[in-house]
Each structure stands twice: as C-alpha cells, then as structure tokens.
Amino acid sequence: MPLQALVFPILPGKTEAFKQFTRELSGARKAEHAASRKRLGVKQEIVFLQQSPMGDMAVVVSDGDKDFAQFAQAVAMSKDPFDVYFAKMVKEIHGYDISQPPPGPPPEKVFDYRG
C-alpha cells in the first residue's frame, strides 16, 4: 500500500470488541498478524480509535506494496486462517465485507507536510 489513511466506522456497541481485537493483534495473535502483513506486503500499520459525535471510528494508517483495494482483495482470497479470522472480525466490528469492492472512491490526499 502506498501510504494511506482510511476510516472505518465501528458499529454501535462494538467498540469494546474493536479494542479487544486490536489487543489480540498486538498480543496473542501478534506473530500471525506480522506473518500476514509480511505476506501481503504491508510495511507499517497504525490504528487509532477516534470517538466522534458521528460514532466511534477506526482510523487506519498503512504503508506497503498494495493500495487498499488490492490489499482487501488479497485478504478476501486468502485461505490463511489468520486472514479468514481478520476478515470475519472486520465484518463483525465494522460491518464491512472485505470480499466486496471498497465502497466509494479511494482516499484523496489533499495535503502533505514533511518537516
């Protein structure tokens, strides 16, 4: 993925499940997550929880070899148990079926400051 930032709404009542999921990614499933991302060409992935009047959101900043649509397609086609688990959790927490094309256009970079 070239450097990208994406925002995914967290379904109502799923914020604790989101937090638990991210704890698993950096804890019990850390090695599986790292292997998946290496296999998929992801070099860096940072996830933020943003609370807003519109509801809680996951803000994902990633950098790698594929854009988000290519990454999502690779995860959706994967038979790797971790990737299957990841897709299931994304659907459960965000309501997003990763096997479908991403909704709307990709993010548009409108400003880039580097000091």
Phi, psi and omega per residue, in radians:
M1 nan 2.212 2.906
P2 -1.051 2.877 -3.141
L3 -0.961 2.156 -3.110
Q4 -2.466 2.659 2.966
A5 -2.173 2.281 -3.125
L6 -2.274 2.602 -3.141
V7 -2.109 2.259 3.109
F8 -2.160 2.157 3.069
P9 -1.125 2.560 3.034
I10 -1.736 2.212 -3.104
L11 -1.030 2.571 3.113
P12 -0.930 2.324 3.131
G13 1.425 0.059 -3.079
K14 -1.890 0.129 -3.102
T15 -1.112 -0.727 3.120
E16 -1.143 -0.678 3.079
A17 -1.099 -0.677 3.083
F18 -1.070 -0.825 3.138
K19 -1.081 -0.734 3.114
Q20 -1.110 -0.740 3.112
F21 -1.027 -0.830 -3.137
T22 -1.171 -0.571 3.056
R23 -1.130 -0.681 3.105
E24 -1.114 -0.685 -3.126
L25 -1.128 -0.518 3.131
S26 -1.794 0.046 -3.131
G27 -2.154 -1.842 -3.027
A28 -1.037 -0.511 -3.106
R29 -1.922 0.329 -3.090
K30 -1.017 -0.816 -3.109
A31 -1.151 -0.704 3.110
E32 -1.123 -0.751 3.122
H33 -1.076 -0.820 -3.134
A34 -1.064 -0.744 3.133
A35 -1.125 -0.717 3.112
S36 -1.077 -0.852 -3.091
R37 -1.165 -0.636 3.087
K38 -1.108 -0.793 3.137
R39 -1.093 -0.574 -3.092
L40 -1.602 0.001 3.077
G41 1.402 0.368 3.112
V42 -1.544 2.171 -3.122
K43 -1.618 -0.570 -3.113
Q44 -2.627 2.486 3.121
E45 -2.568 2.108 3.138
I46 -2.186 2.352 -3.106
V47 -2.168 2.293 3.091
F48 -2.023 2.594 2.956
L49 -1.754 2.095 3.118
Q50 -1.992 1.999 3.048
Q51 -1.528 2.369 -3.098
S52 -2.555 2.883 3.068
P53 -1.063 -0.363 3.126
M54 -1.524 0.001 -3.103
G55 2.001 2.993 -3.132
D56 -1.338 2.517 -3.108
M57 -2.314 2.583 2.955
A58 -1.727 2.191 3.084
V59 -1.870 2.049 -3.069
V60 -1.961 2.143 3.070
V61 -1.964 2.171 -3.086
S62 -2.453 2.762 3.126
D63 -2.490 2.338 3.132
G64 3.138 -2.774 -3.025
D65 -1.483 -0.384 -3.033
K66 -2.058 2.675 2.971
D67 -1.384 3.064 -3.030
F68 -1.074 -0.730 -3.132
A69 -1.062 -0.730 3.109
Q70 -1.159 -0.723 3.109
F71 -1.076 -0.854 -3.118
A72 -1.055 -0.720 3.128
Q73 -1.106 -0.734 3.137
A74 -1.113 -0.723 3.104
V75 -1.148 -0.795 -3.105
A76 -1.078 -0.602 -3.121
M77 -1.478 -0.263 -3.065
S78 -1.226 2.498 3.037
K79 -1.791 0.002 3.122
D80 -1.056 2.291 -3.096
P81 -0.966 -0.646 3.127
F82 -1.179 -0.757 -3.136
D83 -1.108 -0.665 3.084
V84 -1.098 -0.795 3.086
Y85 -1.048 -0.794 -3.115
F86 -1.044 -0.827 3.136
A87 -1.069 -0.694 3.114
K88 -1.094 -0.766 -3.116
M89 -1.204 -0.661 3.094
V90 -1.061 -0.745 3.120
K91 -1.151 -0.755 -3.111
E92 -1.157 -0.724 -3.030
I93 -1.537 -0.674 -3.039
H94 -1.890 -0.226 -3.093
G95 1.301 0.275 -3.084
Y96 -1.846 2.085 3.089
D97 -1.499 1.843 -3.038
I98 -1.143 -0.257 3.122
S99 -1.402 -0.160 3.101
Q100 -1.707 2.680 3.105
P101 -1.005 2.548 3.130
P102 -1.024 2.445 3.125
P103 -1.256 2.395 3.071
G104 1.281 3.141 -3.134
P105 -1.316 2.837 3.076
P106 -1.183 2.843 3.119
P107 -1.028 2.516 3.112
E108 -1.871 2.071 3.097
K109 -1.298 2.161 -3.096
V110 -2.045 -0.134 3.129
F111 -2.779 2.467 -3.126
D112 -2.584 1.826 3.070
Y113 -1.858 2.297 3.055
R114 -2.354 2.076 -3.080
G115 -1.516 nan nan
